[in-house]
Amino acid sequence: GKGYHGGVFTGGDMKKMLENTGILYNMAEEQTNFHCLRFIEAFRALNVVRKACFSTKLMPNWNSALAEFKRVITALIEDYHDIGMTCTLKIHAVIWHVREHCQDQILLNPEEPKGY
């Protein structure tokens, strides 16, 4: 993404953020901030997708990871529609196009399917 304090969020930065949601979770839990916990759940689901689908080798849990991410995001959009939470193009791409890619990889190379 762009515009983050004049810079960009690189893949490495995103990985660090997604892997360190525990700190944010503990802070939200201390404050009993259920809204924040819901968004952290989405970050965690995205991190599972990242590990399962965005690696050299497609992981066996890729399908369940994408299904869980879709479930969490759909619930967030429904519950936070009033604050303008929508399905962005990137979220749509993760939910639909990554699945298509993974299915294609399994057909092309069932023994060693590649990640996205």
C-alpha positions in Angstrom: 0.0 0.0 0.0 1.0 3.6 -0.3 0.7 6.7 1.8 1.9 5.2 5.0 3.6 8.2 6.5 4.9 9.0 3.0 6.3 5.5 2.5 5.0 2.1 1.7 4.1 -1.1 3.5 6.3 -3.8 2.0 5.7 -7.5 2.1 8.3 -7.8 4.9 6.6 -5.1 6.9 3.2 -6.8 6.5 4.7 -10.1 7.6 6.1 -8.5 10.8 2.8 -6.9 11.5 0.8 -10.1 11.0 3.2 -12.1 13.1 3.1 -9.7 16.0 -0.6 -9.4 16.6 -0.2 -10.9 20.0 1.0 -7.6 21.4 -2.1 -5.8 20.0 -4.3 -8.7 21.2 -3.0 -8.3 24.8 -3.6 -4.6 24.8 -7.1 -5.0 23.4 -7.9 -7.7 25.9 -6.7 -5.5 28.8 -9.0 -2.7 27.7 -11.8 -5.2 27.0 -12.0 -3.8 23.5 -14.1 -6.3 21.6 -14.1 -4.3 18.4 -10.4 -4.3 18.3 -10.3 -8.1 19.0 -12.5 -8.7 16.0 -10.0 -6.9 13.7 -7.1 -8.8 15.2 -9.0 -12.0 14.5 -9.0 -10.9 10.8 -5.3 -10.2 10.9 -4.6 -13.6 12.4 -6.8 -15.3 9.7 -4.9 -13.4 7.0 -1.6 -14.6 8.5 -2.7 -18.2 8.3 -3.6 -17.6 4.6 -0.2 -15.9 4.1 1.6 -19.0 5.4 -0.6 -21.5 3.6 -0.9 -19.9 0.2 1.9 -17.4 -0.3 4.9 -19.6 0.0 6.9 -21.6 -2.5 4.9 -24.7 -1.7 1.2 -24.7 -1.3 0.4 -25.9 2.2 -2.3 -28.6 2.9 -4.4 -26.2 4.9 -4.8 -23.7 2.1 -8.5 -24.4 1.5 -9.5 -24.1 5.2 -7.3 -21.0 5.7 -9.1 -19.2 2.8 -12.5 -20.4 4.0 -11.8 -19.1 7.6 -10.5 -15.7 6.3 -13.6 -15.4 4.1 -15.8 -16.2 7.2 -14.1 -13.6 9.4 -14.0 -10.9 6.8 -17.7 -11.4 5.8 -18.7 -11.1 9.5 -16.6 -8.0 9.9 -18.2 -6.3 6.8 -21.7 -7.3 8.0 -21.1 -6.1 11.6 -19.2 -2.9 10.8 -21.0 -1.8 7.7 -22.1 1.4 9.5 -18.4 2.5 9.7 -17.9 1.9 6.0 -16.2 -1.5 6.2 -16.3 -2.9 2.7 -14.7 -5.7 0.7 -11.7 -4.0 -1.0 -10.3 -5.3 -4.3 -7.3 -6.8 -2.4 -9.6 -8.7 0.0 -11.7 -9.9 -2.9 -8.5 -11.0 -4.7 -7.4 -13.0 -1.6 -10.8 -14.6 -1.1 -11.5 -15.5 -4.8 -8.4 -15.3 -7.0 -6.0 -16.9 -4.7 -8.4 -19.9 -4.4 -8.5 -20.1 -8.2 -4.7 -20.0 -8.4 -4.4 -22.8 -5.7 -7.0 -25.0 -7.5 -5.1 -24.5 -10.8 -1.8 -25.4 -9.2 -3.2 -28.6 -7.8 -4.5 -29.6 -11.2 -1.2 -28.6 -12.9 1.1 -30.2 -10.3 -0.8 -32.5 -7.8 2.5 -33.8 -6.3 4.1 -30.4 -5.5 1.6 -27.5 -6.0 3.2 -24.1 -5.8 1.9 -21.3 -3.6 0.7 -17.9 -5.0 
